[in-house]
Amino acid sequence: CDRIFDWAHAQGLKVRFHVAAWGDWNPDWMVDTPPAQKAALLERTVEVALAHYADHPALLYVDVVNEAVCDDVVFTPDKQNCGNTEAAGLLKGGPGISSWYPDVPNYIDLAFHTARRVLAGRPEVKLVYNDYNFESQQDPVDRNKAERVYEFVAAAVARGVPIDVIGLQAHLSAFHAGSGIVGGLLFRQWLAGVPPQLKRFADLGLEVHFTELDVGCNFPTLPCPPSVPLIADSGDEHQADVYAGLLEACLQEPACTVFQMWGSTDRYSWRDGSWTLDGGGTGDESKNQRAHIFDAESFAPKESAWALARTLQGLRS
């Protein structure tokens, strides 16, 4: 990470630190820490990580907490974790789901307050809550995630948790354009539901960021559907419509200040078929989703890149 920070500074670029406190994907020794010791462990983890970069001039954003709100994804049992603990609420919790909750009930507040204390000398550095599947108020995959994230963040802001930014990951599919059979049946209103979602977070006084945008041929980890004309939901033009539609929504919302992708080329991608929900790899080329705006062969711009350029120029047809 030090090399990345130094390189970015030398190029006149800024860096987003990702991530100070994550509910899962933590090492076993952290997961297995006795519950009574976890609050101190979390606080120390955030302190050490952020103190190392607190004075680095490239630091601009810190994803303090990532993916804390629970899921109720209709087709993925592993992503149905709302209400699975005695302390059930809006947050993911329990063994194998969260390293911190419910053992540290206030872990999000603790992480943000610790981050702000460590970065007290850098008030320009913005603190981010980051999550997925809540980008639109019209999402049939997890119908209430948009409301759950808003409810949690609004309550946190009201009680003084120093959240500056809401981060919308936006790991999406070409279906989200609302075209073709699958897109038309499930996602016809999805893009229309994005602007009001951005606005209500802006009304909380938060900046709004798209933080991890990529648009695959299918949902992450699934193979591309067959190229049959009647169900051709996943073509380049639909991918481009999603990219451009989100950029339009961001440009129309003054509080939307960052439009960031989770990679730019299909050559280097977490959606190349080598990643699965359990963290294992498949190497399955049929699951290479080609989710980015430049191709893998020669880094040539795809239709999505041109659609973004037209949108920025105000010339999108």
Secondary structure, DSSP 4 states (H G I P E B T S, - for coil): -HHHHHHHHHTT--EEEEEEEESSS--HHHHTS-HHHHHHHHHHHHHHHHHHHTT-TTEEEEEEEES-B--B-TT-GGGB-TT-STT-SSB--STTT-SSTTTSTTHHHHHHHHHHHHTTT-TTSEEEEEESS-S-S--SSSTTHHHHHHHHHHHHHHTT----EEEE--EEEGGGG--HHHHHHH-TTTGGGHHHHHHHHHTTT-EEEEEEEEEESSSTTSPPPP--GGG--SSHHHHHHHHHHHHHHHHH-TTEEEEEES-SBTTS-TTSS---TTS-----GGG----SSB-TTT--B-HHHHHHHHHHHT---
